[in-house]
Amino acid sequence: MFKSVLVANRAEIACRIFRTARAMGMRCIAVHTEADAKAKHVREADESVLIGPAPAAESYLRGDRIIEAAKASGAEAVHPGYGFLSENPDFAEEVIAAGLIWIGPTPAAIRAMGLKDEAKRIAEEAGVPVVPGYRGEAQDAKTLSKEAKAIGFPVLIKAVAGGGGRGIREVKNAAEFADALASAQREAKAAFGDDRVLVEKLIGRPRHIEVQVFGDKHGNVVHLFERDCSLQRRRQKVIEEAPAPGMTADIRAAMTDAALKAARAVAYENAGTVEFIVDGSGPLRADGFWFLEMNTRLQVEHPVTEMITGLDLVEWQFRVAAGETLPLTQDEIRLDGHAIEARVVAEDPADNFRPSVGRLHLCRWPHRQRVDAGFAEGDAIPSAYDSLLAKIIVHREDRAEAIESAKRALSAAHVFGVATNIGFLRRCLGDKSFAAGDVHVGLIAERLETLSDRSEARRAAAARLAFADAMNDIGADDPWARNDGFRMNAPSRLVWRYEVADQPLLVELDRDGDVVAAARVDGAPAPLDPDLHPDFAKLGAGTIVFAEGEAFAFEPAGASREHADAAAGDEVKAPLPGKVVAVLAKAGQAVKKGDPLVTLEAMKMEHALKAPRDGAIAEIAVAAGAQVKEGALLVRLAAAT
């Protein structure tokens, strides 16, 4: 076994790999950019090497710099993590050519499964079911449109070199096809440098189920059961679980057998995932799943597999890369209980999931649960990379227990300084369809308005803050000094006025003796659940309250109005560095508050930047296609009269 490893990645996955490497006695080497110099993964490494400036194209995607760092630090092996260069066969070959141990599948396997059309051809030849579709060389619009009609609408256009949900468009009918094709090709070209696409039959109410496979250098290949990753938003996974809801022994046997066929077809080594698209319109069927793609790397959601098998997949990766046989045979691998993983991301679900950057003024992860975190209190969230903060993973005897445990764990995660999706995740877990196992890829889209609504959590937070204030103030010895809401000839009542952002809140507490009997926020009943213990933190003149996974900053009445007045200025600036996709206004144009002015692409998402007030456009400072820095002026309004 080698004694040192360099992780060619950052944040959560680098920290995760270091944990196993250190337990195996290895020296851990990190790489970092100028933006990541003080990051958690750098602090946890035995040694770190600067590889360039913040942009990934000049650092984490520079294989030559990573290999130089490995040599300079004396690393024996390179682990790519996931994302960045993890599925780049050229980088794998360069690592091996440099005399370093590559912790991953062979470059040949990565290359074979790297293009979706070639991967489907290989799977089909191996006897794995594949979705009907067109995967030919002809890429002109006329041919693709003809093939789509032959397949039958609705269809899915997918980038051949795709990943991460990029270059994918759903097309319901022939009239929409041309525009959707052009859009998918543009996005694929920008994201992958390759605008080739394939066209497939769109599966109704699809589920996304994947099988973890593992191979060694001696021809052994096993599976470690399946994971369900159907809860997605914009084709990005949100919550994953293992095993899949509704899975039966015969369906599992058919699906895992298909996955092993795909892996053996490319003589697969190390960790990999065979992904299937599954018909979710009814119970799972042996003829109701089709090969989607193979991810030739460790997956973000690998912890749920570790929890149900009791195995360390990173340790297996190290052992296989060192030439050892797989630690267990197929018959020795056991499935125990149910695991759920929730991805905590720095984004604001209430603002169309806009990525959030800033410093974590408060960051407390739940105790007694597995948390794979890439950030800690005091860390800054840079805008140059993916906004994943941590993964919260729970393991219980059955699915119902796991869901409840995951909800409690999310409620105990307290993060302030950036917006997060913690409350959104908790509401996803509480969705009745999800709880019943009726999951599919479109579930979040169907429930988006409800799942993004923070109002119940805001009311609960307000009631808890008032309750805490009441308990602090009621106990004065002098009855005339007691703040107990006493009213002559009427029940006792306490009243508070707060503000959260630009929303004033009136909180009323009714008392029965020394007990608070009921709470109302803006006239509506609010919960005072004695089993939930809120966390409070002071922030200037206000107080932060954590409730049901959400963080709210309560301020004195009138404070948020002052903030809003100050914010409604004349300039619209870039909140993040990114690319201007579209300019939606012209100089001299009259606009209303909230009108979209510029669309900015940043952190893998498009953001609509809106007018801060009514007025007229005095200046458009950018053009479509421009790359802008954070804080760059985009639009200026004429001075208010």
C-alpha positions in Angstrom: 0.0 0.0 0.0 1.3 3.5 -0.9 2.0 5.9 2.0 0.9 9.3 0.5 -2.0 10.6 -1.6 -2.7 13.9 -3.3 -6.4 14.7 -3.8 -6.9 16.7 -7.0 -10.1 18.3 -5.7 -11.4 20.6 -3.0 -13.9 21.1 -0.2 -16.1 18.3 1.0 -14.8 15.4 -1.2 -11.2 16.2 -0.4 -12.0 16.2 3.4 -13.8 12.9 2.9 -10.9 11.2 1.2 -8.4 12.5 3.7 -10.5 10.9 6.5 -10.0 7.4 5.1 -6.4 8.1 4.0 -5.4 9.2 7.4 -7.0 6.2 9.0 -4.9 4.0 6.7 -1.7 5.8 7.7 -1.2 7.9 4.6 0.2 11.4 4.3 -2.5 13.7 2.9 -1.7 16.3 0.3 -4.1 19.0 -0.8 -4.1 21.3 -3.8 -5.6 24.8 -3.6 -6.1 28.0 -5.4 -5.6 31.5 -4.2 -9.3 31.6 -3.3 -9.0 28.4 -1.3 -5.8 29.1 0.6 -7.5 29.0 4.0 -10.2 26.4 3.1 -11.1 23.5 5.3 -9.5 20.8 3.1 -6.2 22.7 3.2 -6.3 22.9 7.0 -7.0 19.2 7.2 -4.1 18.1 4.9 -0.6 17.3 6.0 0.7 19.5 3.2 -0.9 21.7 0.6 0.3 23.1 -2.8 -0.9 26.2 -4.6 -1.9 25.4 -8.2 -3.1 28.8 -9.5 -5.7 31.5 -9.3 -9.4 31.0 -8.5 -10.8 30.1 -11.9 -11.0 26.4 -12.3 -9.8 26.5 -15.8 -6.5 28.0 -14.5 -6.1 25.6 -11.5 -8.3 22.6 -10.7 -8.7 21.8 -14.4 -5.0 22.1 -15.1 -3.7 18.5 -15.1 -0.1 19.6 -15.6 -0.1 21.8 -12.5 -1.7 19.0 -10.4 1.0 16.5 -11.5 3.7 19.0 -10.8 2.2 19.4 -7.3 2.2 15.7 -6.8 5.8 15.4 -7.8 6.9 18.4 -5.7 5.2 17.0 -2.6 6.4 13.5 -3.0 2.9 12.0 -3.4 2.7 8.4 -4.6 -0.9 8.4 -5.7 -3.5 10.8 -7.1 -7.2 10.6 -6.2 -9.4 12.9 -8.4 -12.5 13.0 -6.2 -15.5 13.8 -8.4 -16.1 16.6 -10.8 -13.1 18.6 -12.3 -10.7 16.0 -13.9 -12.2 12.9 -12.4 -13.6 11.5 -15.7 -10.9 12.9 -18.0 -9.1 9.9 -19.6 -6.2 12.1 -20.8 -5.5 13.3 -17.2 -5.6 9.7 -16.0 -3.1 8.7 -18.6 -0.8 11.6 -17.7 -0.9 10.7 -14.1 0.1 7.1 -14.9 2.8 8.3 -17.4 4.3 10.4 -14.6 4.9 7.3 -12.5 2.0 8.0 -10.1 -0.8 5.7 -9.0 -4.1 6.6 -10.4 -7.0 6.0 -8.0 -9.8 5.3 -10.4 -10.8 3.2 -13.4 -8.6 2.7 -16.4 -8.3 5.5 -18.9 -9.8 3.1 -21.5 -12.9 2.5 -19.4 -13.3 6.2 -18.7 -13.0 7.0 -22.5 -15.4 4.2 -23.5 -18.1 5.4 -21.1 -17.4 9.1 -21.4 -19.6 9.7 -24.4 -23.3 8.9 -24.0 -23.8 7.5 -27.5 -20.8 5.2 -27.3 -21.7 4.1 -23.7 -25.2 3.2 -24.9 -23.8 1.2 -27.8 -21.5 -0.7 -25.5 -24.4 -1.4 -23.0 -26.7 -2.5 -25.8 -24.1 -5.0 -27.2 -23.6 -6.3 -23.6 -27.3 -7.1 -23.4 -28.3 -4.2 -21.2 -31.7 -2.6 -22.0 -31.3 0.9 -23.6 -34.0 3.6 -24.2 -35.1 3.7 -27.8 -33.5 6.6 -29.6 -31.2 8.0 -32.3 -27.4 8.0 -31.6 -26.1 8.4 -35.2 -23.3 10.5 -36.6 -25.6 12.8 -38.7 -26.2 15.9 -36.7 -28.1 18.2 -39.0 -31.4 19.6 -37.8 -33.4 17.9 -40.6 -32.1 14.4 -39.7 -32.5 14.9 -36.0 -36.1 16.2 -36.5 -36.9 13.2 -38.7 -35.5 10.8 -36.1 -37.4 12.5 -33.3 -40.7 12.0 -35.2 -39.9 8.4 -35.8 -39.2 7.8 -32.1 -42.4 9.6 -31.2 -42.9 12.6 -29.0 -42.2 13.5 -26.3 -38.5 13.1 -26.7 -35.4 14.1 -24.8 -32.4 15.9 -26.6 -29.2 15.1 -24.7 -25.6 16.3 -25.3 -23.4 13.4 -26.3 -20.6 14.7 -24.1 -23.0 15.8 -21.4 -23.1 15.7 -17.6 -24.6 17.6 -14.7 -27.9 18.2 -16.5 -26.3 20.4 -19.2 -27.3 20.3 -22.8 -30.6 18.5 -22.1 -34.0 19.6 -23.4 -37.5 18.0 -23.1 -39.5 18.3 -26.3 -43.3 17.7 -26.2 -44.1 18.1 -29.9 -42.6 18.6 -33.4 -43.3 22.4 -33.3 -40.9 22.8 -30.3 -38.1 20.7 -31.7 -36.0 23.2 -33.7 -35.7 25.8 -31.0 -35.0 23.2 -28.3 -32.3 21.5 -30.5 -30.6 24.9 -31.1 -30.7 25.7 -27.4 -29.3 22.3 -26.4 -26.5 22.5 -28.9 -25.5 26.0 -27.8 -25.3 24.9 -24.2 -23.5 21.7 -25.0 -20.9 23.6 -27.0 -20.3 26.1 -24.3 -20.2 23.5 -21.5 -18.2 20.7 -23.2 -16.8 22.1 -26.4 -18.9 19.5 -28.3 -22.4 20.3 -29.7 -23.3 16.7 -30.8 -26.6 15.4 -29.4 -28.6 12.2 -29.2 -32.4 12.0 -29.2 -34.3 9.5 -27.0 -37.8 8.6 -26.1 -38.9 10.5 -23.0 -40.0 8.2 -20.2 -43.1 9.3 -18.3 -42.7 10.0 -14.6 -39.1 8.8 -14.6 -37.2 7.6 -11.6 -33.4 7.7 -11.4 -31.9 4.5 -9.9 -28.2 3.7 -10.0 -26.2 0.7 -9.0 -22.8 1.0 -7.3 -20.2 -1.3 -8.9 -16.7 -2.1 -8.0 -14.0 -4.0 -10.0 -10.3 -4.9 -9.3 -7.3 -5.6 -11.5 -7.9 -9.4 -11.2 -11.2 -9.5 -13.1 -13.5 -9.5 -10.1 -16.6 -7.2 -10.3 -19.3 -6.8 -7.7 -22.3 -4.6 -7.0 -23.1 -2.9 -3.7 -26.8 -2.6 -4.3 -28.7 0.4 -5.6 -29.4 4.0 -4.7 -32.5 6.1 -5.6 -31.6 9.6 -6.8 -35.0 10.6 -8.2 -35.5 13.7 -6.0 -33.9 16.3 -8.4 -34.2 19.9 -9.3 -33.1 20.9 -12.8 -31.5 17.5 -13.1 -29.3 18.1 -10.1 -29.7 15.6 -7.3 -31.1 16.9 -4.0 -31.7 13.9 -1.8 -30.5 10.4 -2.3 -31.4 7.2 -0.5 -30.5 3.5 -0.4 -32.1 1.1 -1.0 -34.6 2.4 -3.6 -38.2 2.6 -2.4 -40.4 -0.2 -3.8 -37.4 -2.4 -4.8 -38.0 -6.1 -4.8 -35.5 -9.0 -4.8 -36.3 -9.9 -8.4 -36.1 -6.4 -9.8 -32.9 -5.8 -7.8 -31.4 -9.0 -9.3 -32.3 -7.9 -12.9 -31.0 -4.3 -12.4 -27.7 -5.3 -10.7 -27.1 -8.0 -13.3 -27.5 -5.4 -16.0 -25.1 -3.1 -14.2 -22.5 -5.9 -13.9 -22.8 -6.6 -17.6 -22.1 -3.0 -18.4 -19.1 -2.9 -16.1 -17.6 -6.2 -17.4 -18.0 -4.9 -21.0 -15.3 -2.4 -20.3 -13.2 -4.5 -17.9 -14.1 -2.1 -15.2 -11.7 -1.4 -12.3 -12.3 0.7 -9.1 -15.5 2.5 -8.1 -18.2 3.2 -10.7 -21.9 3.8 -11.0 -24.3 2.4 -13.6 -27.3 4.7 -13.9 -30.7 3.7 -15.1 -33.8 5.6 -16.1 -36.8 3.8 -14.6 -40.5 4.0 -15.4 -42.1 5.5 -12.3 -45.7 5.4 -13.5 -46.4 2.3 -11.4 -44.6 -0.4 -9.4 -41.0 -1.3 -10.5 -40.8 -3.9 -13.3 -38.1 -6.1 -14.6 -38.7 -4.6 -18.1 -39.2 -1.1 -16.9 -35.6 0.2 -16.6 -33.1 1.3 -19.2 -29.4 2.2 -19.2 -28.7 5.9 -18.9 -25.0 6.3 -18.4 -22.0 5.1 -16.4 -20.2 7.5 -14.1 -16.6 6.4 -14.0 -15.7 7.8 -10.6 -16.8 7.9 -7.0 -20.2 9.6 -6.7 -21.3 12.4 -4.4 -24.0 10.1 -3.0 -21.6 7.2 -2.1 -22.2 7.6 1.7 -25.6 6.0 1.5 -24.1 2.9 0.0 -21.5 2.9 2.7 -24.1 3.2 5.4 -26.3 0.3 4.2 -23.2 -2.0 3.6 -21.0 -0.9 6.5 -18.1 -0.5 4.0 -15.7 2.3 3.2 -15.7 2.8 -0.5 -12.7 5.1 -0.5 -10.7 2.4 1.3 -11.8 -0.1 -1.4 -10.6 2.4 -4.0 -7.1 2.6 -2.4 -6.8 -1.2 -2.1 -7.9 -1.8 -5.6 -5.5 0.9 -6.9 -2.7 -0.8 -5.0 -3.3 -4.0 -6.8 -5.2 -5.9 -4.1 -8.3 -8.0 -4.8 -11.7 -6.8 -3.7 -12.1 -7.1 0.1 -15.3 -9.1 -0.2 -17.1 -11.4 -2.7 -20.6 -10.7 -3.9 -22.1 -13.2 -1.4 -20.3 -11.5 1.5 -21.8 -8.1 0.8 -24.9 -7.4 3.0 -27.6 -4.8 2.9 -28.7 -3.5 6.3 -31.3 -0.8 7.0 -32.0 2.4 5.1 -29.9 5.5 4.5 -30.7 9.0 3.3 -28.3 11.8 2.2 -29.4 15.4 1.9 -27.1 17.9 0.1 -26.8 21.2 1.9 -26.1 23.9 -0.7 -25.4 27.6 -0.4 -28.4 28.8 -2.4 -31.7 30.6 -1.8 -34.7 28.5 -2.7 -36.9 31.6 -2.2 -35.0 33.5 -4.9 -35.1 30.8 -7.6 -32.2 29.0 -5.9 -29.7 31.7 -6.6 -26.3 30.7 -5.3 -25.1 32.5 -2.2 -21.6 33.6 -1.4 -20.2 35.1 1.8 -18.8 34.1 5.2 -20.3 31.5 7.5 -20.8 33.6 10.6 -22.4 30.6 12.3 -22.0 27.0 11.3 -23.1 24.1 13.5 -23.6 20.7 12.0 -25.8 18.1 13.8 -24.2 15.8 16.4 -24.5 12.0 16.4 -25.0 12.0 12.6 -22.6 11.6 9.7 -21.8 14.9 8.2 -19.4 15.1 5.2 -18.6 18.9 5.3 -16.3 21.0 3.3 -16.8 24.2 5.3 -16.8 25.2 8.9 -17.7 28.3 10.9 -15.7 31.3 9.8 -15.0 30.0 6.3 -15.8 32.0 3.2 -17.9 30.5 0.4 -16.2 31.5 -2.9 -18.1 32.2 -6.0 -15.8 30.4 -8.4 -16.9 26.8 -7.5 -19.8 24.5 -6.8 -21.9 25.7 -3.8 -22.1 22.3 -1.9 -21.5 23.0 1.8 -22.0 19.5 3.3 -23.9 16.3 3.1 -26.0 15.1 6.0 -26.4 11.3 6.1 -28.5 9.2 8.4 -29.0 5.5 8.7 -31.9 3.7 10.4 -33.6 0.4 10.4 -36.3 1.3 7.9 -37.2 4.2 5.5 -39.8 5.8 7.8 -37.3 6.1 10.6 -34.6 7.4 8.3 -36.9 10.1 7.0 -37.7 11.3 10.5 -34.1 11.2 11.6 -33.0 13.2 8.5 -35.6 15.8 9.3 -34.4 16.1 12.9 -30.8 16.3 11.7 -31.6 19.1 9.2 -33.4 21.0 12.0 -30.2 20.8 14.1 -28.0 22.2 11.2 -27.6 25.9 12.0 -25.9 27.9 9.3 -26.0 31.7 9.0 -24.0 34.1 6.8 -25.2 32.7 3.5 -28.6 31.4 2.3 -29.0 27.7 2.4 -31.5 25.0 1.2 -31.7 23.3 4.6 -35.3 24.2 5.2 -36.2 23.3 1.6 -34.6 19.8 2.1 -36.6 19.3 5.3 -39.8 20.1 3.5 -38.9 17.7 0.7 -38.5 15.0 3.2 -41.9 15.9 4.7 -43.7 15.7 1.4 -46.4 13.1 1.5 -45.6 11.6 -1.9 -41.9 11.3 -1.0 -42.8 9.7 2.4 -45.0 7.2 0.6 -42.2 6.3 -1.8 -43.9 7.8 -4.8 -40.8 9.6 -6.0 -39.9 10.7 -9.5 -37.6 13.2 -11.2 -40.4 15.8 -11.6 -41.7 15.7 -8.1 -39.9 18.8 -6.9 -41.0 20.8 -10.0 -44.6 19.8 -9.3 -44.4 21.0 -5.7 -41.9 23.8 -6.1 -44.1 26.6 -4.8 -45.0 24.7 -1.6 -41.5 23.3 -1.0 -39.9 26.8 -1.4 -42.4 28.5 1.0 -40.7 29.5 4.2 -43.7 31.1 5.8 -44.6 28.3 8.3 -41.0 28.2 9.5 -40.9 32.0 9.8 -44.0 32.0 11.9 -42.6 29.2 14.1 -39.4 31.1 14.6 -41.2 34.3 15.5 -43.4 32.5 18.1 -40.3 30.8 19.6 -38.4 34.1 19.9 -41.4 35.8 21.6 -41.8 32.7 23.9 -38.1 32.9 24.9 -38.4 36.6 25.5 -41.5 36.0 27.6 -39.8 33.3 29.7 -36.9 35.7 30.4 -39.1 38.6 31.4 -42.0 37.1 33.3 -40.2 36.1 36.5 -39.7 39.5 38.3 -40.3 39.4 42.0 -42.2 42.7 42.0 -45.7 41.9 40.6 -45.9 45.5 39.2 -42.6 44.9 37.3 -43.6 41.5 35.9 -43.9 41.5 32.1 -46.6 38.9 32.1 -49.3 40.5 29.9 -51.7 41.1 32.6 -55.0 42.7 31.5 -57.9 43.8 33.7 -60.9 41.4 33.3 -59.3 39.7 30.3 -56.9 36.8 29.7 -53.2 37.8 29.9 -51.6 38.6 26.5 -48.1 39.6 25.5 -47.4 41.4 22.2 -44.2 41.8 20.2 -43.5 43.5 16.9 -40.6 42.2 14.8 -39.3 42.5 11.3 -37.7 39.8 9.1 -36.3 41.3 5.9 -39.1 43.7 4.7 -41.9 41.9 6.5 -43.3 43.2 9.8 -44.6 40.6 12.2 -47.0 40.9 15.1 -46.6 38.1 17.6 -49.2 37.6 20.4 -48.8 35.1 23.2 -51.8 34.1 25.4 -51.0 33.1 29.0 -52.8 30.8 31.4 -51.2 31.5 34.8 -47.4 31.0 34.3 -47.9 28.9 31.1 -47.9 30.3 27.6 -51.0 28.6 26.2 -51.1 29.8 22.5 -49.2 31.9 20.0 -50.3 33.8 17.0 -48.2 35.5 14.3 -50.1 38.1 12.2 -53.3 36.6 13.6 -52.6 33.0 12.5 -51.9 30.2 15.0 -48.2 29.4 15.3 -46.6 26.2 16.7 -44.8 26.1 20.1 -43.6 22.5 19.8 -41.9 21.7 23.1 -39.8 18.9 21.5 -38.1 21.4 19.2 -35.4 23.4 20.8 -34.6 26.6 18.8 -31.1 28.1 18.7 -30.6 31.8 19.1 -27.7 34.1 18.2 -27.3 37.8 18.5 -26.6 39.9 15.4 -26.2 43.6 16.1 -29.6 44.8 17.4 -31.3 41.7 16.1 -31.5 38.0 16.9 -31.0 35.0 14.6 -33.5 32.2 15.2 -33.2 28.7 13.6 -36.5 26.9 13.1 -37.3 23.9 10.9 -34.0 24.2 9.0 -34.4 27.9 8.3 -32.4 30.8 9.7 -34.2 34.1 10.3 -32.7 37.4 11.5 -35.3 39.3 13.6 -34.8 43.0 13.9 -36.5 45.9 15.7 -39.6 47.3 13.9 -38.6 49.7 11.1 -35.1 48.3 10.6 -35.8 46.3 7.5 -37.6 49.3 5.9 -34.4 51.3 6.4 -32.4 48.5 4.7 -34.8 48.3 1.8 -34.8 52.1 1.2 -31.0 52.0 1.2 -30.9 49.0 -1.2 -33.3 50.6 -3.8 -30.7 52.7 -5.4 -29.9 53.6 -9.0 -27.4 50.8 -9.9 -27.8 47.1 -10.7 -24.5 45.3 -10.1 -23.4 41.7 -10.6 -24.0 39.7 -7.4 -21.5 37.1 -8.6 -18.8 36.8 -11.3 -20.3 35.3 -14.5 -21.4 35.7 -18.1 -24.1 38.1 -19.3 -26.5 35.8 -21.2 -29.0 38.5 -22.2 -29.7 42.2 -21.8 -33.5 42.7 -21.5 -33.7 46.5 -21.4 -32.6 49.5 -23.5 -31.4 53.0 -22.5 -34.3 55.4 -22.0 -36.8 52.6 -21.4 -39.2 53.0 -18.5 -39.2 50.1 -16.0 -41.2 49.1 -12.9 -39.7 47.7 -9.7 -39.0 44.0 -10.3 -38.8 44.1 -14.1 -36.0 41.8 -15.4 -33.1 43.8 -16.8 -30.2 41.4 -17.3 -29.8 37.6 -17.2 -26.4 36.5 -15.7 -25.1 33.0 -15.8 -23.0 32.2 -12.7 -22.3 29.0 -10.7 -24.1 26.8 -13.3 -27.3 28.8 -13.1 -29.0 31.7 -14.8 -30.0 34.7 -12.6 -32.5 37.3 -13.5 -31.4 40.7 -12.2 -34.3 43.1 -11.7 -35.0 46.8 -11.4 -34.7 47.9 -7.7 -37.3 50.6 -8.2 -39.6 52.3 -10.7 -37.7 54.6 -13.1 -36.0 54.9 -16.5 -32.8 53.3 -17.8 -30.0 55.8 -17.9 -27.2 53.4 -19.0 -26.7 49.8 -20.0 -23.1 49.1 -19.1 -22.7 45.6 -20.5 -23.5 43.6 -23.6 -24.6 40.0 -24.0 -21.7 37.6 -23.9 -19.6 39.8 -21.6 -17.7 38.2 -18.6 -18.2 40.4 -15.5 -16.7 40.4 -12.1 -18.6 40.5 -8.8 -19.9 44.0 -8.2 -19.5 45.1 -11.8 -22.0 47.8 -12.9 -24.6 46.3 -15.3 -27.4 48.9 -15.5 -27.9 52.4 -14.1 -31.3 54.0 -13.6 -31.8 57.7 -14.0 -31.8 59.6 -10.8 -35.2 59.7 -9.1 -37.0 63.0 -9.3 
